[in-house]
Structure formats: structure tokens, C-alpha cells
Amino acid sequence: MKRLGSALLAFLLAVSALAVPAVPGRANAVACFTAFTANDKARSYRMILTSRNGVETIDMVKPDRMHILTNGTEIIAIGNRGWARLGPNSVWKPTPAMSMSDIRSMLAAITGKQHSGDTCVDAGMGSYRGHPAHLYKGTHAGPFGPSKGTIYVFGDRLVHHIDAVSARGTLSMDFTDFNTATVYPPE
């Protein structure tokens, strides 16, 4: 469960560090910090976090499924059931699952709080891995210290990539597999 907390904390830190305007061209902190939920329009997606701690993959499927793979530890949560294993050859063990409503509540508590000095500006058009993207640059004074970053919104108005930098290091987040990611109970 400690790894679950680490993965969730990394996710929440990243989300609290940056934000995206819901409508390209509208640049203010309120729009930025409330519009990150644009990815909630997808039924499912995969998030790949890369930081000094390694690579974490998180599959999210509405309404209540999540699969986290981080440094060999795997966690699956479906509804109020959960399973964990400490390596690919270890046995899955039942564990209490954090509900998706709990995750959303934590996310709302962090992202919904504005701080004096938060900024978000429309940085115009750019690209990420050959895909045209609308870029937004932001700073966040937030509960974990100051951070800054760039958000890449593709033509589907979904966040596909975030780069963030803070005193804790750099974090890169890729969002993929919109509406195709799946999560199943362990076999």
C-alpha cells in the first residue's frame, strides 16, 4: 500500500503543479486549474509518469477501476476491492482499495485550491512527438512548493502531455489510450 500512496502522491503532485485552460485562448488561473478535468470526459486512459523515481503507469477506467505499475509493484483497484503484488512472479494478495470517489475528492482538494501567485498563460501552438498541440505554461505556488511546467493539449481538447519542474525534480506525464485502456481483476 505504501507504493499505492507513492503513485497517487506523484499523480496528485503533478496535477497540483499545473493546469490547462478548458478552452484554448482563455488564460487565467481559475480556468487553468478547473479545466484539467477535461480528461475526465474520456471513459478511460493511461497515464505514464516519468520522474527521478522511475516510470509509473496508471490505467484509469470509469467509474471505479485503476491499475498502477510502479517499480515492479502492481496494484489493482476495482470498486471497493483491491489486490497488490510486489513483483511479476509474486502472488496477488487482497488489499483494501481506495475508491475512485476518494481519489477524486483528494484531487479536487488539491487542484481546487488557488494560491496567490499562480499563473497560467496561453503559449500558442507547438507540437509534441510530431502532433500539433496548444501549449499552456503555468506556475503554481501550491502546497508542495513552487513549480512550473508546460501542458500540451491536442486537437481533441484533451491533455496528452505535461512537463513539470520543481525543487523536487522533473516530472513528465503522458496521457494515452483514451477510451481504450482496460483494467481487469488479477488472474
HUWO-V675713 format. One line per field, one symbol per residue. phi: phi as a letter, one per 30 degrees, with the letter a starting at -180 (. if undefined). psi: psi as a letter, one per 30 degrees, with the letter a starting at -180 (. if undefined). burial: # if it has 16 or more other C-alpha atoms within 10 Angstrom, else .. A space follows every 10 residues. Layout:
BEGIN
phi = ???
psi = ???
burial = ???
END
This chain:
BEGIN
phi = .ddedddddd dddddddbab ddcejcbadd dddcdededd dddaacbccb bddjcbcbcc bdcabbbcbb hidbbbbbhc cbbbbcldcd ddbdbdcddd dddddddddd dddcbejdba bdcicaabhi cdbdcbcbbb dfdcjdbbab cccdddicdc abcbbbddkc bcbccbheib dbbbddd
psi = feeeeeeeee eeeeeffllk kejkfjjlee eeffffgeff fkellkkjkk affakkkjkk kkfhkkkkjk hfkkkkkjbg kllllglfgl kkkklkkkle eeeeeeeeee ffjkkkfklk kjgalaljhf kkkkkkkllk flfglklllk kjklfggkkf kkkkkaffal kkkkkahkgf klklll.
burial = ..##..##.# ########## ##.#..#### #########. .#.####### ....###### ##.####### ..######.. ######.... .#..#.#### ......##.# #..#...### ###....... ..######## ##...##### ####..#### ######...# ######.#.. ###....
END
